Amino acid sequence: MAYAINDSCISCGACADACPAGAISQGDAHFEINPDTCMDCGACCDSCPNDAIHPAD
C-alpha cells in the first residue's frame, strides 16, 4: 500500500528529501507521491511536519 499526501501539505519538501525511492515530487497544489515508485517505507510520514501523509486507501 502506497502513501498519499492530503491538502494539509504546506509544500515544504521535507518528504521529498526523506524519500529513498524518489517517489515524491511537487504537484499542482502540493507534493504528490507516485504509487508505482513508493516503497511503503514510511520515511515521508516521519518527516512531515504537518501530518499530511497517510497510507493510501
Biopython code that builds the backbone (N, CA, C, O; Angstrom):
import numpy as np
from Bio.PDB.StructureBuilder import StructureBuilder

atoms = [
    (1, "MET", "N", (0.845, -1.179, 0.000)),
    (1, "MET", "CA", (0.000, 0.000, 0.000)),
    (1, "MET", "C", (0.894, 1.247, 0.000)),
    (1, "MET", "O", (1.753, 1.406, 0.866)),
    (2, "ALA", "N", (0.683, 2.098, -0.953)),
    (2, "ALA", "CA", (1.450, 3.342, -1.044)),
    (2, "ALA", "C", (0.888, 4.382, -0.085)),
    (2, "ALA", "O", (-0.149, 4.169, 0.545)),
    (3, "TYR", "N", (1.573, 5.489, 0.015)),
    (3, "TYR", "CA", (1.131, 6.601, 0.842)),
    (3, "TYR", "C", (0.569, 7.697, -0.044)),
    (3, "TYR", "O", (0.829, 7.727, -1.247)),
    (4, "ALA", "N", (-0.202, 8.599, 0.549)),
    (4, "ALA", "CA", (-0.775, 9.735, -0.169)),
    (4, "ALA", "C", (-0.624, 10.985, 0.678)),
    (4, "ALA", "O", (-0.568, 10.914, 1.906)),
    (5, "ILE", "N", (-0.558, 12.125, 0.016)),
    (5, "ILE", "CA", (-0.417, 13.416, 0.684)),
    (5, "ILE", "C", (-1.720, 14.174, 0.546)),
    (5, "ILE", "O", (-2.243, 14.325, -0.558)),
    (6, "ASN", "N", (-2.251, 14.656, 1.673)),
    (6, "ASN", "CA", (-3.530, 15.374, 1.630)),
    (6, "ASN", "C", (-3.325, 16.886, 1.548)),
    (6, "ASN", "O", (-2.196, 17.367, 1.453)),
    (7, "ASP", "N", (-4.423, 17.620, 1.587)),
    (7, "ASP", "CA", (-4.381, 19.074, 1.418)),
    (7, "ASP", "C", (-3.757, 19.824, 2.593)),
    (7, "ASP", "O", (-3.629, 21.047, 2.538)),
    (8, "SER", "N", (-3.369, 19.121, 3.648)),
    (8, "SER", "CA", (-2.670, 19.769, 4.758)),
    (8, "SER", "C", (-1.209, 20.060, 4.406)),
    (8, "SER", "O", (-0.506, 20.735, 5.158)),
    (9, "CYS", "N", (-0.762, 19.550, 3.266)),
    (9, "CYS", "CA", (0.617, 19.747, 2.811)),
    (9, "CYS", "C", (0.904, 21.232, 2.612)),
    (9, "CYS", "O", (0.119, 21.954, 1.997)),
    (10, "ILE", "N", (2.047, 21.676, 3.145)),
    (10, "ILE", "CA", (2.447, 23.080, 3.002)),
    (10, "ILE", "C", (3.589, 23.225, 1.991)),
    (10, "ILE", "O", (4.212, 24.282, 1.896)),
    (11, "SER", "N", (3.854, 22.163, 1.245)),
    (11, "SER", "CA", (4.883, 22.142, 0.200)),
    (11, "SER", "C", (6.271, 22.537, 0.704)),
    (11, "SER", "O", (6.990, 23.291, 0.047)),
    (12, "CYS", "N", (6.632, 22.025, 1.864)),
    (12, "CYS", "CA", (7.950, 22.341, 2.433)),
    (12, "CYS", "C", (9.058, 21.500, 1.811)),
    (12, "CYS", "O", (10.221, 21.904, 1.821)),
    (13, "GLY", "N", (8.706, 20.327, 1.265)),
    (13, "GLY", "CA", (9.686, 19.471, 0.620)),
    (13, "GLY", "C", (10.391, 18.488, 1.519)),
    (13, "GLY", "O", (11.237, 17.727, 1.048)),
    (14, "ALA", "N", (10.073, 18.478, 2.799)),
    (14, "ALA", "CA", (10.741, 17.556, 3.725)),
    (14, "ALA", "C", (10.519, 16.100, 3.320)),
    (14, "ALA", "O", (11.428, 15.277, 3.428)),
    (15, "CYS", "N", (9.334, 15.790, 2.863)),
    (15, "CYS", "CA", (9.019, 14.414, 2.467)),
    (15, "CYS", "C", (9.825, 13.992, 1.243)),
    (15, "CYS", "O", (10.332, 12.871, 1.186)),
    (16, "ALA", "N", (9.942, 14.878, 0.274)),
    (16, "ALA", "CA", (10.704, 14.561, -0.933)),
    (16, "ALA", "C", (12.170, 14.313, -0.593)),
    (16, "ALA", "O", (12.793, 13.411, -1.154)),
    (17, "ASP", "N", (12.717, 15.099, 0.314)),
    (17, "ASP", "CA", (14.105, 14.919, 0.740)),
    (17, "ASP", "C", (14.296, 13.595, 1.473)),
    (17, "ASP", "O", (15.360, 12.982, 1.381)),
    (18, "ALA", "N", (13.267, 13.150, 2.202)),
    (18, "ALA", "CA", (13.369, 11.936, 3.009)),
    (18, "ALA", "C", (13.103, 10.659, 2.209)),
    (18, "ALA", "O", (13.472, 9.573, 2.657)),
    (19, "CYS", "N", (12.478, 10.763, 1.051)),
    (19, "CYS", "CA", (12.069, 9.577, 0.291)),
    (19, "CYS", "C", (13.263, 8.912, -0.401)),
    (19, "CYS", "O", (13.866, 9.504, -1.296)),
    (20, "PRO", "N", (13.609, 7.682, 0.009)),
    (20, "PRO", "CA", (14.751, 6.998, -0.604)),
    (20, "PRO", "C", (14.467, 6.511, -2.024)),
    (20, "PRO", "O", (15.396, 6.212, -2.774)),
    (21, "ALA", "N", (13.190, 6.428, -2.395)),
    (21, "ALA", "CA", (12.818, 5.933, -3.725)),
    (21, "ALA", "C", (12.648, 7.055, -4.742)),
    (21, "ALA", "O", (12.509, 6.791, -5.936)),
    (22, "GLY", "N", (12.658, 8.302, -4.282)),
    (22, "GLY", "CA", (12.440, 9.416, -5.193)),
    (22, "GLY", "C", (11.023, 9.451, -5.736)),
    (22, "GLY", "O", (10.790, 9.904, -6.857)),
    (23, "ALA", "N", (10.078, 8.971, -4.938)),
    (23, "ALA", "CA", (8.686, 8.849, -5.382)),
    (23, "ALA", "C", (7.870, 10.118, -5.184)),
    (23, "ALA", "O", (6.707, 10.161, -5.585)),
    (24, "ILE", "N", (8.444, 11.152, -4.577)),
    (24, "ILE", "CA", (7.683, 12.353, -4.236)),
    (24, "ILE", "C", (8.168, 13.535, -5.058)),
    (24, "ILE", "O", (9.367, 13.799, -5.154)),
    (25, "SER", "N", (7.206, 14.244, -5.652)),
    (25, "SER", "CA", (7.541, 15.425, -6.454)),
    (25, "SER", "C", (6.470, 16.491, -6.256)),
    (25, "SER", "O", (5.371, 16.206, -5.780)),
    (26, "GLN", "N", (6.807, 17.715, -6.625)),
    (26, "GLN", "CA", (5.865, 18.830, -6.495)),
    (26, "GLN", "C", (4.760, 18.678, -7.527)),
    (26, "GLN", "O", (5.030, 18.526, -8.719)),
    (27, "GLY", "N", (3.516, 18.719, -7.067)),
    (27, "GLY", "CA", (2.360, 18.677, -7.952)),
    (27, "GLY", "C", (1.780, 20.066, -8.116)),
    (27, "GLY", "O", (2.409, 21.053, -7.736)),
    (28, "ASP", "N", (0.594, 20.149, -8.676)),
    (28, "ASP", "CA", (-0.039, 21.453, -8.893)),
    (28, "ASP", "C", (-0.378, 22.160, -7.586)),
    (28, "ASP", "O", (-0.065, 23.339, -7.416)),
    (29, "ALA", "N", (-1.017, 21.445, -6.666)),
    (29, "ALA", "CA", (-1.458, 22.059, -5.407)),
    (29, "ALA", "C", (-0.495, 21.805, -4.251)),
    (29, "ALA", "O", (-0.333, 22.661, -3.381)),
    (30, "HIS", "N", (0.140, 20.645, -4.236)),
    (30, "HIS", "CA", (1.071, 20.262, -3.177)),
    (30, "HIS", "C", (1.917, 19.101, -3.670)),
    (30, "HIS", "O", (1.758, 18.660, -4.808)),
    (31, "PHE", "N", (2.807, 18.604, -2.838)),
    (31, "PHE", "CA", (3.624, 17.464, -3.222)),
    (31, "PHE", "C", (2.741, 16.237, -3.427)),
    (31, "PHE", "O", (1.681, 16.114, -2.813)),
    (32, "GLU", "N", (3.188, 15.330, -4.299)),
    (32, "GLU", "CA", (2.434, 14.118, -4.600)),
    (32, "GLU", "C", (3.377, 12.917, -4.582)),
    (32, "GLU", "O", (4.573, 13.041, -4.844)),
    (33, "ILE", "N", (2.810, 11.754, -4.266)),
    (33, "ILE", "CA", (3.580, 10.516, -4.212)),
    (33, "ILE", "C", (3.177, 9.635, -5.384)),
    (33, "ILE", "O", (1.991, 9.396, -5.610)),
    (34, "ASN", "N", (4.167, 9.153, -6.130)),
    (34, "ASN", "CA", (3.909, 8.225, -7.219)),
    (34, "ASN", "C", (3.724, 6.837, -6.595)),
    (34, "ASN", "O", (4.680, 6.276, -6.060)),
    (35, "PRO", "N", (2.512, 6.274, -6.654)),
    (35, "PRO", "CA", (2.265, 4.981, -6.000)),
    (35, "PRO", "C", (3.027, 3.823, -6.630)),
    (35, "PRO", "O", (3.250, 2.803, -5.978)),
    (36, "ASP", "N", (3.428, 3.968, -7.883)),
    (36, "ASP", "CA", (4.182, 2.906, -8.546)),
    (36, "ASP", "C", (5.641, 2.864, -8.092)),
    (36, "ASP", "O", (6.304, 1.833, -8.209)),
    (37, "THR", "N", (6.132, 3.975, -7.579)),
    (37, "THR", "CA", (7.521, 4.070, -7.133)),
    (37, "THR", "C", (7.659, 3.933, -5.620)),
    (37, "THR", "O", (8.711, 3.528, -5.127)),
    (38, "CYS", "N", (6.607, 4.268, -4.886)),
    (38, "CYS", "CA", (6.613, 4.235, -3.418)),
    (38, "CYS", "C", (6.961, 2.838, -2.907)),
    (38, "CYS", "O", (6.402, 1.841, -3.364)),
    (39, "MET", "N", (7.899, 2.778, -1.944)),
    (39, "MET", "CA", (8.348, 1.511, -1.353)),
    (39, "MET", "C", (7.638, 1.185, -0.034)),
    (39, "MET", "O", (7.954, 0.177, 0.598)),
    (40, "ASP", "N", (6.698, 2.012, 0.383)),
    (40, "ASP", "CA", (5.982, 1.807, 1.646)),
    (40, "ASP", "C", (6.892, 1.821, 2.869)),
    (40, "ASP", "O", (6.624, 1.122, 3.847)),
    (41, "CYS", "N", (7.949, 2.599, 2.827)),
    (41, "CYS", "CA", (8.887, 2.607, 3.948)),
    (41, "CYS", "C", (8.432, 3.520, 5.090)),
    (41, "CYS", "O", (8.827, 3.314, 6.238)),
    (42, "GLY", "N", (7.605, 4.528, 4.785)),
    (42, "GLY", "CA", (7.103, 5.427, 5.816)),
    (42, "GLY", "C", (8.022, 6.579, 6.170)),
    (42, "GLY", "O", (7.705, 7.360, 7.068)),
    (43, "ALA", "N", (9.156, 6.708, 5.489)),
    (43, "ALA", "CA", (10.085, 7.802, 5.790)),
    (43, "ALA", "C", (9.424, 9.158, 5.587)),
    (43, "ALA", "O", (9.707, 10.105, 6.321)),
    (44, "CYS", "N", (8.554, 9.254, 4.606)),
    (44, "CYS", "CA", (7.874, 10.521, 4.335)),
    (44, "CYS", "C", (6.959, 10.918, 5.497)),
    (44, "CYS", "O", (6.898, 12.089, 5.872)),
    (45, "CYS", "N", (6.261, 9.952, 6.056)),
    (45, "CYS", "CA", (5.361, 10.228, 7.192)),
    (45, "CYS", "C", (6.141, 10.782, 8.374)),
    (45, "CYS", "O", (5.717, 11.737, 9.026)),
    (46, "ASP", "N", (7.279, 10.170, 8.636)),
    (46, "ASP", "CA", (8.099, 10.591, 9.767)),
    (46, "ASP", "C", (8.675, 11.992, 9.580)),
    (46, "ASP", "O", (8.939, 12.692, 10.558)),
    (47, "SER", "N", (8.868, 12.403, 8.325)),
    (47, "SER", "CA", (9.489, 13.695, 8.065)),
    (47, "SER", "C", (8.502, 14.846, 7.937)),
    (47, "SER", "O", (8.907, 16.007, 7.995)),
    (48, "CYS", "N", (7.225, 14.555, 7.765)),
    (48, "CYS", "CA", (6.226, 15.599, 7.514)),
    (48, "CYS", "C", (5.884, 16.377, 8.791)),
    (48, "CYS", "O", (5.405, 15.793, 9.763)),
    (49, "PRO", "N", (6.130, 17.697, 8.787)),
    (49, "PRO", "CA", (5.825, 18.489, 9.990)),
    (49, "PRO", "C", (4.341, 18.804, 10.146)),
    (49, "PRO", "O", (3.927, 19.325, 11.182)),
    (50, "ASN", "N", (3.541, 18.496, 9.137)),
    (50, "ASN", "CA", (2.122, 18.852, 9.163)),
    (50, "ASN", "C", (1.194, 17.643, 9.216)),
    (50, "ASN", "O", (-0.023, 17.800, 9.122)),
    (51, "ASP", "N", (1.747, 16.440, 9.365)),
    (51, "ASP", "CA", (0.964, 15.202, 9.409)),
    (51, "ASP", "C", (0.035, 15.099, 8.194)),
    (51, "ASP", "O", (-1.137, 14.743, 8.323)),
    (52, "ALA", "N", (0.577, 15.416, 7.018)),
    (52, "ALA", "CA", (-0.220, 15.429, 5.792)),
    (52, "ALA", "C", (-0.106, 14.138, 4.984)),
    (52, "ALA", "O", (-0.714, 14.024, 3.920)),
    (53, "ILE", "N", (0.660, 13.171, 5.470)),
    (53, "ILE", "CA", (0.887, 11.947, 4.712)),
    (53, "ILE", "C", (0.308, 10.758, 5.468)),
    (53, "ILE", "O", (0.580, 10.561, 6.652)),
    (54, "HIS", "N", (-0.496, 9.970, 4.757)),
    (54, "HIS", "CA", (-1.166, 8.816, 5.340)),
    (54, "HIS", "C", (-1.174, 7.675, 4.339)),
    (54, "HIS", "O", (-1.035, 7.907, 3.138)),
    (55, "PRO", "N", (-1.337, 6.426, 4.820)),
    (55, "PRO", "CA", (-1.472, 5.314, 3.862)),
    (55, "PRO", "C", (-2.649, 5.572, 2.915)),
    (55, "PRO", "O", (-3.719, 6.010, 3.335)),
    (56, "ALA", "N", (-2.423, 5.290, 1.630)),
    (56, "ALA", "CA", (-3.484, 5.481, 0.639)),
    (56, "ALA", "C", (-4.558, 4.418, 0.839)),
    (56, "ALA", "O", (-4.287, 3.317, 1.319)),
    (57, "ASP", "N", (-5.746, 4.764, 0.469)),
    (57, "ASP", "CA", (-6.872, 3.814, 0.594)),
    (57, "ASP", "C", (-6.847, 2.776, -0.507)),
    (57, "ASP", "O", (-7.715, 1.905, -0.554)),
]
sb = StructureBuilder()
sb.init_structure("model")
sb.init_model(0)
sb.init_chain("A")
sb.init_seg("    ")
for serial, (resi, resn, name, xyz) in enumerate(atoms, 1):
    if name == "N":
        sb.init_residue(resn, " ", resi, " ")
    sb.init_atom(name, np.array(xyz, "f"), 0.0, 1.0, " ", f" {name:<3s}", serial, name[0])
structure = sb.get_structure()
